[in-house]
Amino acid sequence: MTKIFFTKRNDKFVGFTISGHTNKAEHGKDVLCAAISTASQMTVCGIVEVAKVKAKVKIKSGFLSLELEEATEQTELLIKTLYKTLCSICENEKKYVKLEVRDDN
């Protein structure tokens, strides 16, 4: 199962953690896992490489996390877009994905 946690502070998205594999299909053929991975990696690239915002990023097999000191208008837009995208992708996949938002106030 893939576990996705978004972190909010002061009602703004400041990070996310994605861990595990969905195991919906065999390795290399899991379209659900690939969609989650692609959307999340695109968000990291948008924040770090395009918007040039400093972030703590950890990536290893089956794990990706991004943590910000504080949200900016750009990072809020990108992470909120990821959240909405993953909600849509995972809407009917509760057997394979758990998605939560945590408040870090």
DSSP file (Angstrom, degrees, kcal/mol; ACC not computed):
  #  RESIDUE AA STRUCTURE BP1 BP2  ACC     N-H-->O    O-->H-N    N-H-->O    O-->H-N    TCO  KAPPA ALPHA  PHI   PSI    X-CA   Y-CA   Z-CA
    1    1 A M              0   0    0      0, 0.0     2,-0.5     0, 0.0    20,-0.3   0.000 360.0 360.0 360.0 141.2    0.0    0.0    0.0
    2    2 A T  E     -a   97   0A   0     94,-2.8    96,-2.6    18,-0.2     2,-0.5  -0.827 360.0-156.8 -93.8 131.8    1.1    3.5   -0.7
    3    3 A K  E     -aB  98  19A   0     16,-2.9    16,-2.4    -2,-0.5     2,-0.5  -0.948   8.3-170.7-112.2 127.0    0.7    6.0    2.1
    4    4 A I  E     -aB  99  18A   0     94,-3.2    96,-2.4    -2,-0.5     2,-0.5  -0.972   4.2-178.7-121.6 123.7    0.5    9.7    1.2
    5    5 A F  E     -aB 100  17A   0     12,-2.8    12,-2.4    -2,-0.5     2,-0.4  -0.984   8.0-163.9-125.4 123.7    0.6   12.4    3.9
    6    6 A F  E     -aB 101  16A   0     94,-2.7    96,-3.4    -2,-0.5     2,-0.5  -0.839  12.9-145.8-100.4 143.0    0.3   16.1    3.1
    7    7 A T  E     -aB 102  15A   0      8,-2.6     7,-3.0    -2,-0.4     8,-1.0  -0.932  13.6-170.4-113.4 132.1    1.4   18.6    5.8
    8    8 A K  E     -aB 103  13A   0     94,-2.9    96,-3.7    -2,-0.5     2,-0.4  -0.927   5.9-175.3-118.6 145.4   -0.3   21.9    6.3
    9    9 A R  E >  S- B   0  12A   0      3,-2.8     3,-1.5    -2,-0.4    62,-0.2  -0.988  78.2  -3.6-138.1 129.8    0.7   24.8    8.5
   10   10 A N  T 3  S-     0   0    0     -2,-0.4     3,-0.1     1,-0.3    -1,-0.1   0.889 131.6 -58.4  53.2  41.2   -1.4   27.9    9.0
   11   11 A D  T 3  S+     0   0    0      1,-0.2     2,-0.4    -3,-0.0    -1,-0.3   0.650 117.4 110.5  65.0  19.6   -3.8   26.4    6.4
   12   12 A K  E <  S-B    9   0A   0     -3,-1.5    -3,-2.8    59,-0.0     2,-0.3  -0.961  75.2-110.7-123.5 142.0   -1.1   26.3    3.7
   13   13 A F  E     +B    8   0A   0     -2,-0.4    -5,-0.3    -5,-0.2    66,-0.1  -0.548  38.7 167.4 -69.5 128.3    0.5   23.2    2.3
   14   14 A V  E     -     0   0A   0     -7,-3.0    54,-2.7    -2,-0.3     2,-0.3   0.305  57.8 -25.1-124.8   5.1    4.2   22.9    3.4
   15   15 A G  E     -BC   7  67A   0     -8,-1.0    -8,-2.6    52,-0.2    -1,-0.3  -0.962  47.3-141.2 169.0 176.0    5.1   19.4    2.4
   16   16 A F  E     -BC   6  66A   0     50,-2.0    50,-2.5    -2,-0.3     2,-0.4  -0.981   4.6-153.6-159.1 156.3    4.2   15.8    1.6
   17   17 A T  E     -BC   5  65A   0    -12,-2.4   -12,-2.8    -2,-0.3     2,-0.4  -1.000   9.0-173.5-134.7 132.7    5.5   12.3    2.2
   18   18 A I  E     +BC   4  64A   0     46,-3.0    46,-2.3    -2,-0.4     2,-0.3  -0.993  14.1 169.5-127.7 124.9    4.8    9.3   -0.1
   19   19 A S  E     +BC   3  63A   0    -16,-2.4   -16,-2.9    -2,-0.4    44,-0.2  -0.980  33.2  21.2-139.5 150.4    5.9    5.9    0.9
   20   20 A G  S    S-     0   0    0     42,-2.6     2,-0.4    -2,-0.3   -18,-0.2  -0.088  75.1 -83.4  89.6 171.4    5.4    2.3   -0.2
   21   21 A H        -     0   0    0    -20,-0.3    -2,-0.0     1,-0.1    12,-0.0  -0.896  23.3-134.5-115.1 146.1    4.3    0.7   -3.4
   22   22 A T        -     0   0    0     -2,-0.4    -1,-0.1   -21,-0.2   -20,-0.1   0.844  22.8-155.3 -68.5 -32.7    0.6    0.2   -4.3
   23   23 A N        +     0   0    0      2,-0.1    -1,-0.1   -22,-0.1     3,-0.1   0.789  49.3 134.7  58.4  28.9    1.2   -3.4   -5.4
   24   24 A K  S    S+     0   0    0      1,-0.1     2,-0.3    72,-0.1    -1,-0.1   0.819  77.5   6.3 -73.5 -30.2   -1.9   -3.1   -7.7
   25   25 A A  S    S-     0   0    0      1,-0.1     5,-0.2     0, 0.0    -2,-0.1  -0.890 101.0 -69.9-142.2 171.4    0.2   -4.8  -10.5
   26   26 A E  S >  S-     0   0    0     -2,-0.3     3,-2.4     3,-0.2     4,-0.3  -0.245  70.1 -75.0 -65.1 155.6    3.5   -6.4  -10.8
   27   27 A H  T 3  S+     0   0    0      1,-0.3    -1,-0.2     2,-0.2     0, 0.0  -0.216 121.9  21.2 -52.7 131.8    6.7   -4.3  -10.6
   28   28 A G  T 3  S+     0   0    0     -3,-0.1    -1,-0.3     2,-0.1    -2,-0.1   0.276 120.4  62.2  91.2 -10.4    7.2   -2.3  -13.8
   29   29 A K    <   +     0   0    0     -3,-2.4     2,-1.2    -4,-0.0    -2,-0.2   0.252  65.9 116.9-126.6   9.0    3.5   -2.6  -14.8
   30   30 A D     >  +     0   0    0     -4,-0.3     4,-2.1    -5,-0.2     5,-0.1  -0.675  36.3 179.6 -86.9  95.9    1.8   -0.7  -12.0
   31   31 A V  H  > S+     0   0    0     -2,-1.2     4,-2.4     1,-0.2    -1,-0.2   0.842  79.5  55.2 -66.9 -35.1    0.2    2.2  -13.6
   32   32 A L  H  > S+     0   0    0      2,-0.2     4,-2.1     1,-0.2    -1,-0.2   0.939 110.0  45.4 -63.4 -47.2   -1.2    3.6  -10.4
   33   33 A C  H  > S+     0   0    0      1,-0.2     4,-2.4     2,-0.2    -2,-0.2   0.900 113.0  51.5 -62.7 -41.2    2.2    3.6   -8.7
   34   34 A A  H  X S+     0   0    0     -4,-2.1     4,-2.7     2,-0.2    -1,-0.2   0.889 108.6  50.7 -64.0 -40.0    3.7    5.2  -11.8
   35   35 A A  H  X S+     0   0    0     -4,-2.4     4,-2.3     2,-0.2     5,-0.2   0.919 112.1  46.4 -65.0 -43.8    1.0    8.0  -11.9
   36   36 A I  H  X S+     0   0    0     -4,-2.1     4,-2.2     2,-0.2     5,-0.2   0.925 114.9  47.6 -63.0 -45.2    1.6    8.8   -8.2
   37   37 A S  H  X S+     0   0    0     -4,-2.4     4,-2.5     2,-0.2     5,-0.2   0.914 112.7  48.1 -63.5 -45.3    5.4    8.8   -8.7
   38   38 A T  H  X S+     0   0    0     -4,-2.7     4,-2.2     2,-0.2    -2,-0.2   0.930 112.8  47.2 -63.2 -47.5    5.3   11.0  -11.8
   39   39 A A  H  X S+     0   0    0     -4,-2.3     4,-1.6    -5,-0.2    -1,-0.2   0.907 115.3  45.8 -62.6 -42.1    2.9   13.6  -10.3
   40   40 A S  H  X S+     0   0    0     -4,-2.2     4,-2.1    -5,-0.2    -2,-0.2   0.901 112.9  48.7 -71.6 -40.0    4.9   13.9   -7.1
   41   41 A Q  H  X S+     0   0    0     -4,-2.5     4,-2.4     1,-0.2    -1,-0.2   0.868 109.0  54.1 -66.9 -35.4    8.3   14.1   -8.8
   42   42 A M  H  X S+     0   0    0     -4,-2.2     4,-2.3    -5,-0.2    -1,-0.2   0.882 107.8  50.9 -64.1 -37.6    7.0   16.8  -11.2
   43   43 A T  H  X S+     0   0    0     -4,-1.6     4,-2.3     2,-0.2    -2,-0.2   0.921 109.3  49.8 -65.9 -44.1    5.9   18.8   -8.1
   44   44 A V  H  X S+     0   0    0     -4,-2.1     4,-2.9     1,-0.2     5,-0.5   0.938 112.0  48.4 -59.5 -47.1    9.4   18.5   -6.5
   45   45 A C  H  X>S+     0   0    0     -4,-2.4     5,-1.7     1,-0.2     4,-1.6   0.896 110.6  52.0 -60.8 -40.6   11.0   19.6   -9.8
   46   46 A G  I  <>S+     0   0    0     -4,-2.3     5,-2.7     3,-0.2    -1,-0.2   0.903 116.4  39.0 -62.3 -41.8    8.6   22.5  -10.0
   47   47 A I  I  <5S+     0   0    0     -4,-2.3     6,-2.5     3,-0.2    -2,-0.2   0.950 127.9  29.2 -73.8 -50.4    9.3   23.7   -6.5
   48   48 A V  I  <5S+     0   0    0     -4,-2.9    -3,-0.2     4,-0.2    -2,-0.2   0.918 131.4  27.4 -81.6 -46.1   13.1   23.1   -6.4
   49   49 A E  I  <5S+     0   0    0     -4,-1.6    -3,-0.2    -5,-0.5    -4,-0.1   0.819 130.8  29.5 -93.2 -32.8   14.3   23.5  -10.0
   50   50 A V  I   <S+     0   0    0     -5,-1.7    -3,-0.2    -4,-0.1    -4,-0.2   0.914 130.5  32.3 -93.2 -53.7   11.8   25.9  -11.6
   51   51 A A  S   <S-     0   0    0     -5,-2.7    -3,-0.2    -6,-0.2    -4,-0.2   0.661  96.6-138.9 -78.2 -15.1   10.6   28.1   -8.7
   52   52 A K        +     0   0    0      1,-0.2     2,-0.4    -6,-0.2    -4,-0.2   0.872  43.6 158.2  59.3  41.2   14.1   27.8   -7.0
   53   53 A V        -     0   0    0     -6,-2.5     2,-0.2    19,-0.0    -1,-0.2  -0.821  44.9-117.2 -96.8 133.5   12.6   27.4   -3.5
   54   54 A K        +     0   0    0     -2,-0.4    15,-0.4     2,-0.0     2,-0.3  -0.507  46.4 162.4 -69.4 132.6   14.8   25.7   -0.9
   55   55 A A        -     0   0    0     -2,-0.2     2,-0.7    13,-0.1    13,-0.2  -0.992  44.6-115.6-148.9 151.7   13.2   22.5    0.4
   56   56 A K  E     -D   67   0A   0     11,-2.8    11,-2.1    -2,-0.3     2,-0.4  -0.829  42.8-177.8 -86.6 117.4   14.3   19.4    2.2
   57   57 A V  E     -D   66   0A   0     -2,-0.7     2,-0.4     9,-0.2     9,-0.2  -0.970  13.6-175.5-123.0 133.1   13.8   16.6   -0.3
   58   58 A K  E     +D   65   0A   0      7,-2.1     7,-2.3    -2,-0.4     2,-0.4  -0.996   7.5 175.4-126.8 128.2   14.4   12.9    0.3
   59   59 A I  E     +D   64   0A   0     -2,-0.4     2,-0.3     5,-0.2     5,-0.2  -0.992  14.3 135.9-135.1 127.4   14.1   10.3   -2.5
   60   60 A K  E >   -D   63   0A   0      3,-2.4     3,-2.6    -2,-0.4    -2,-0.0  -0.930  66.2 -50.1-153.2 174.9   14.8    6.6   -2.4
   61   61 A S  T 3  S-     0   0    0     -2,-0.3   -41,-0.1     1,-0.3     3,-0.1  -0.265 127.4  -1.2 -55.0 121.0   13.1    3.5   -3.7
   62   62 A G  T 3  S+     0   0    0      1,-0.1   -42,-2.6   -43,-0.1     2,-0.3   0.649 120.7  87.2  75.2  15.2    9.4    3.6   -2.6
   63   63 A F  E <   +CD  19  60A   0     -3,-2.6    -3,-2.4   -44,-0.2     2,-0.3  -0.980  39.9 162.4-151.0 133.5    9.9    6.9   -0.7
   64   64 A L  E     +CD  18  59A   0    -46,-2.3   -46,-3.0    -2,-0.3     2,-0.3  -0.963   9.5 171.9-147.3 132.2    9.7   10.6   -1.6
   65   65 A S  E     -CD  17  58A   0     -7,-2.3    -7,-2.1    -2,-0.3     2,-0.4  -0.995  11.9-170.8-140.6 149.9    9.3   13.6    0.8
   66   66 A L  E     -CD  16  57A   0    -50,-2.5   -50,-2.0    -2,-0.3     2,-0.4  -0.996   7.6-176.2-137.9 132.3    9.4   17.3    0.5
   67   67 A E  E     -CD  15  56A   0    -11,-2.1   -11,-2.8    -2,-0.4     2,-0.3  -0.997   4.6-164.9-134.6 131.3    9.4   19.7    3.4
   68   68 A L        -     0   0    0    -54,-2.7     3,-0.1    -2,-0.4   -13,-0.1  -0.833  25.4-136.6-112.0 149.8    9.3   23.6    3.3
   69   69 A E  S    S-     0   0    0    -15,-0.4     2,-0.3    -2,-0.3    -1,-0.1   0.930  91.4 -12.8 -64.6 -46.0   10.1   26.1    6.0
   70   70 A E  S    S-     0   0    0     -3,-0.1    -1,-0.3   -56,-0.0     2,-0.2  -0.985  77.5-100.8-153.4 157.9    7.0   28.0    4.9
   71   71 A A        -     0   0    0     -2,-0.3     2,-0.3   -62,-0.2   -57,-0.1  -0.537  29.1-165.9 -81.7 145.3    4.7   28.1    2.0
   72   72 A T     >  -     0   0    0     -2,-0.2     4,-2.6     1,-0.1     5,-0.2  -0.732  40.5-100.1-115.0 173.0    4.9   30.7   -0.8
   73   73 A E  H  > S+     0   0    0     -2,-0.3     4,-1.9     1,-0.2     5,-0.1   0.908 124.6  47.7 -59.7 -40.9    2.2   31.4   -3.3
   74   74 A Q  H  > S+     0   0    0      2,-0.2     4,-2.3     1,-0.2    -1,-0.2   0.931 113.3  45.1 -67.2 -46.6    4.1   29.3   -5.9
   75   75 A T  H  > S+     0   0    0      1,-0.2     4,-3.0     2,-0.2     5,-0.3   0.891 111.5  53.3 -67.5 -37.7    4.7   26.3   -3.6
   76   76 A E  H  X S+     0   0    0     -4,-2.6     4,-2.3     1,-0.2     5,-0.3   0.921 110.1  48.5 -60.6 -44.0    1.1   26.4   -2.3
   77   77 A L  H  X S+     0   0    0     -4,-1.9     4,-1.8    -5,-0.2    -2,-0.2   0.929 115.1  44.3 -62.1 -45.9   -0.2   26.3   -5.9
   78   78 A L  H  X S+     0   0    0     -4,-2.3     4,-2.1     2,-0.2    -2,-0.2   0.926 117.4  42.4 -68.7 -45.7    2.1   23.4   -6.8
   79   79 A I  H  X S+     0   0    0     -4,-3.0     4,-2.7     2,-0.2    -2,-0.2   0.891 114.1  51.6 -71.1 -37.4    1.5   21.3   -3.7
   80   80 A K  H  X S+     0   0    0     -4,-2.3     4,-2.5    -5,-0.3    -1,-0.2   0.879 109.2  51.5 -64.8 -36.4   -2.3   22.0   -3.7
   81   81 A T  H  X S+     0   0    0     -4,-1.8     4,-2.6    -5,-0.3    -2,-0.2   0.912 109.9  49.2 -65.1 -42.3   -2.3   20.9   -7.4
   82   82 A L  H  X S+     0   0    0     -4,-2.1     4,-3.1     2,-0.2     5,-0.3   0.934 110.4  51.5 -60.5 -45.4   -0.5   17.7   -6.4
   83   83 A Y  H  X S+     0   0    0     -4,-2.7     4,-2.4     1,-0.2    -2,-0.2   0.941 112.5  44.4 -56.8 -50.1   -3.0   17.1   -3.6
   84   84 A K  H  X S+     0   0    0     -4,-2.5     4,-2.0     2,-0.2    -1,-0.2   0.892 114.3  50.7 -63.0 -40.2   -6.0   17.6   -6.0
   85   85 A T  H  X S+     0   0    0     -4,-2.6     4,-2.8     2,-0.2    -2,-0.2   0.940 112.6  44.9 -63.0 -48.5   -4.4   15.4   -8.6
   86   86 A L  H  X S+     0   0    0     -4,-3.1     4,-2.6     1,-0.2    -2,-0.2   0.854 110.0  55.2 -68.3 -34.0   -3.6   12.5   -6.2
   87   87 A C  H  X S+     0   0    0     -4,-2.4     4,-0.7    -5,-0.3    -1,-0.2   0.926 112.5  44.2 -59.9 -43.3   -7.1   12.8   -4.7
   88   88 A S  H >< S+     0   0    0     -4,-2.0     3,-0.6     2,-0.2     4,-0.3   0.931 115.6  46.1 -66.9 -46.8   -8.5   12.3   -8.2
   89   89 A I  H 3< S+     0   0    0     -4,-2.8     3,-0.3     1,-0.2    -2,-0.2   0.888 120.6  38.9 -62.4 -40.1   -6.1    9.5   -9.1
   90   90 A C  H >< S+     0   0    0     -4,-2.6     3,-2.2    -5,-0.2    -1,-0.2   0.411  82.1 107.4 -95.2   0.8   -6.7    7.6   -5.9
   91   91 A E  T << S+     0   0    0     -4,-0.7     3,-0.3    -3,-0.6    -1,-0.2   0.852  93.4  27.4 -50.9 -43.7  -10.4    8.2   -5.4
   92   92 A N  T 3  S+     0   0    0     -3,-0.3    -1,-0.3    -4,-0.3     3,-0.2   0.053 107.2  79.4-107.7  24.7  -11.4    4.6   -6.3
   93   93 A E    X>  +     0   0    0     -3,-2.2     3,-2.2     1,-0.1     4,-2.0  -0.090  43.1 134.3-122.7  33.1   -8.1    3.0   -5.1
   94   94 A K  T 34 S+     0   0    0      1,-0.3    -1,-0.1    -3,-0.3    -2,-0.1   0.728  70.5  62.2 -59.6 -22.9   -8.6    2.9   -1.3
   95   95 A K  T 34 S+     0   0    0      1,-0.2    -1,-0.3    -3,-0.2     3,-0.1   0.757 117.6  27.8 -70.6 -24.7   -7.4   -0.8   -1.3
   96   96 A Y  T <4 S+     0   0    0     -3,-2.2   -94,-2.8     1,-0.2     2,-0.4   0.611 121.4  44.0-112.8 -18.5   -4.0    0.4   -2.6
   97   97 A V  E  <  -a    2   0A   0     -4,-2.0     2,-0.5   -96,-0.2   -94,-0.2  -0.992  51.3-165.0-139.4 137.2   -3.6    4.0   -1.4
   98   98 A K  E     -a    3   0A   0    -96,-2.6   -94,-3.2    -2,-0.4     2,-0.4  -0.990  15.5-173.2-118.0 126.7   -4.1    5.9    1.9
   99   99 A L  E     +a    4   0A   0     -2,-0.5     2,-0.3   -96,-0.2   -94,-0.2  -0.982   9.7 165.2-126.0 128.3   -4.2    9.7    1.6
  100  100 A E  E     -a    5   0A   0    -96,-2.4   -94,-2.7    -2,-0.4     2,-0.5  -0.956  28.7-140.5-138.4 155.4   -4.3   12.1    4.6
  101  101 A V  E     -a    6   0A   0     -2,-0.3     2,-0.4   -96,-0.2   -94,-0.2  -0.983  21.2-162.6-116.0 129.5   -3.7   15.7    5.4
  102  102 A R  E     -a    7   0A   0    -96,-3.4   -94,-2.9    -2,-0.5     2,-0.5  -0.902  13.9-134.7-113.5 140.3   -2.0   16.5    8.7
  103  103 A D  E     -a    8   0A   0     -2,-0.4   -94,-0.2   -96,-0.2   -96,-0.1  -0.823  13.8-169.7 -93.8 128.4   -2.0   19.9   10.4
  104  104 A D              0   0    0    -96,-3.7    -1,-0.1    -2,-0.5   -95,-0.1  -0.279 360.0 360.0-112.4  44.3    1.4   20.9   11.7
  105  105 A N              0   0    0    -96,-0.1    -1,-0.2   -97,-0.0   -96,-0.1   0.449 360.0 360.0 -89.0 360.0    0.4   24.0   13.9
